[in-house]
């Protein structure tokens, strides 16, 4: 936290943002952040809280990333999957809102 305050970044990039607790992102970004870039898969992955009851009662199993997308925050989604064979990646249209 001390180093982040000293360098005062204007951009913060969070990889696997769908798995990161909202509170961790909020506390990590500084007051000078102008751009928060969240990268991840909100459909497939979620944060893993240790206490199930708290997670369900306070929605701790919903990341900031997922919350923003579900509230129609502007976002960009990849439409082509290059890491799997075409027959497997063609199945993703059942889970994602992308054209076939």
ZAPA-239943 format. One record per residue (C-alpha): residue in three letters; residue number from 1; z, x, y. Coordinates in nm, 3 decimals, always signed. Layout:
! residues N
ALA, NUM, Z, X, Y
...
! end
This chain:
! residues 100
UNK, 1, +0.000, +0.000, +0.000
UNK, 2, +0.082, +0.286, +0.238
UNK, 3, -0.255, +0.454, +0.181
UNK, 4, -0.441, +0.125, +0.224
UNK, 5, -0.266, +0.068, +0.556
UNK, 6, -0.360, +0.418, +0.671
UNK, 7, -0.729, +0.395, +0.586
UNK, 8, -0.749, +0.027, +0.697
UNK, 9, -1.063, -0.066, +0.501
UNK, 10, -1.284, -0.346, +0.632
UNK, 11, -1.435, -0.423, +0.291
UNK, 12, -1.255, -0.492, -0.036
UNK, 13, -1.440, -0.518, -0.368
UNK, 14, -1.256, -0.667, -0.666
UNK, 15, -1.416, -0.616, -1.007
UNK, 16, -1.325, -0.868, -1.281
UNK, 17, -1.190, -1.092, -1.005
UNK, 18, -1.164, -1.391, -1.238
UNK, 19, -0.888, -1.210, -1.430
UNK, 20, -0.687, -1.098, -1.126
UNK, 21, -0.398, -1.309, -1.002
UNK, 22, -0.456, -1.463, -0.660
UNK, 23, -0.130, -1.314, -0.532
UNK, 24, -0.242, -0.963, -0.627
UNK, 25, -0.560, -0.994, -0.423
UNK, 26, -0.386, -1.151, -0.124
UNK, 27, -0.120, -0.880, -0.112
UNK, 28, -0.372, -0.599, -0.163
UNK, 29, -0.605, -0.685, +0.122
UNK, 30, -0.507, -0.556, +0.462
UNK, 31, -0.514, -0.731, +0.794
UNK, 32, -0.840, -0.557, +0.889
UNK, 33, -1.042, -0.682, +0.592
UNK, 34, -1.364, -0.845, +0.713
UNK, 35, -1.539, -0.883, +0.378
UNK, 36, -1.384, -0.964, +0.041
UNK, 37, -1.632, -0.925, -0.245
UNK, 38, -1.520, -1.081, -0.573
UNK, 39, -1.715, -0.993, -0.887
UNK, 40, -1.654, -1.151, -1.224
UNK, 41, -1.707, -1.444, -1.458
UNK, 42, -1.492, -1.742, -1.364
UNK, 43, -1.627, -1.949, -1.654
UNK, 44, -1.536, -1.706, -1.929
UNK, 45, -1.223, -1.525, -1.807
UNK, 46, -0.897, -1.622, -1.635
UNK, 47, -0.573, -1.450, -1.537
UNK, 48, -0.315, -1.419, -1.818
UNK, 49, +0.028, -1.518, -1.687
UNK, 50, +0.329, -1.427, -1.902
UNK, 51, +0.517, -1.754, -1.854
UNK, 52, +0.312, -2.051, -1.970
UNK, 53, +0.525, -2.318, -1.798
UNK, 54, +0.500, -2.147, -1.459
UNK, 55, +0.128, -2.091, -1.510
UNK, 56, +0.062, -2.459, -1.571
UNK, 57, +0.306, -2.590, -1.310
UNK, 58, +0.182, -2.362, -1.029
UNK, 59, -0.179, -2.306, -1.148
UNK, 60, -0.119, -1.933, -1.191
UNK, 61, -0.392, -1.925, -1.454
UNK, 62, -0.653, -2.002, -1.186
UNK, 63, -0.778, -1.698, -0.995
UNK, 64, -0.866, -1.691, -0.627
UNK, 65, -1.225, -1.632, -0.741
UNK, 66, -1.233, -1.952, -0.949
UNK, 67, -1.051, -2.151, -0.681
UNK, 68, -1.303, -2.049, -0.414
UNK, 69, -1.602, -2.135, -0.633
UNK, 70, -1.458, -2.473, -0.731
UNK, 71, -1.406, -2.548, -0.361
UNK, 72, -1.775, -2.481, -0.285
UNK, 73, -1.725, -2.148, -0.109
UNK, 74, -2.070, -1.988, -0.077
UNK, 75, -2.138, -1.764, -0.375
UNK, 76, -2.421, -1.594, -0.560
UNK, 77, -2.466, -1.608, -0.935
UNK, 78, -2.681, -1.385, -1.151
UNK, 79, -2.952, -1.572, -1.338
UNK, 80, -3.062, -1.304, -1.584
UNK, 81, -2.845, -1.143, -1.850
UNK, 82, -2.967, -0.794, -1.936
UNK, 83, -2.681, -0.685, -2.163
UNK, 84, -2.761, -0.907, -2.459
UNK, 85, -3.066, -0.995, -2.661
UNK, 86, -3.279, -1.279, -2.515
UNK, 87, -3.189, -1.536, -2.781
UNK, 88, -2.817, -1.493, -2.705
UNK, 89, -2.855, -1.487, -2.327
UNK, 90, -3.067, -1.804, -2.345
UNK, 91, -2.758, -1.990, -2.468
UNK, 92, -2.570, -1.928, -2.145
UNK, 93, -2.735, -2.219, -1.964
UNK, 94, -2.493, -2.446, -2.152
UNK, 95, -2.199, -2.287, -1.967
UNK, 96, -2.348, -2.184, -1.635
UNK, 97, -2.523, -2.381, -1.366
UNK, 98, -2.847, -2.180, -1.381
UNK, 99, -3.207, -2.275, -1.458
UNK, 100, -3.347, -2.203, -1.803
! end
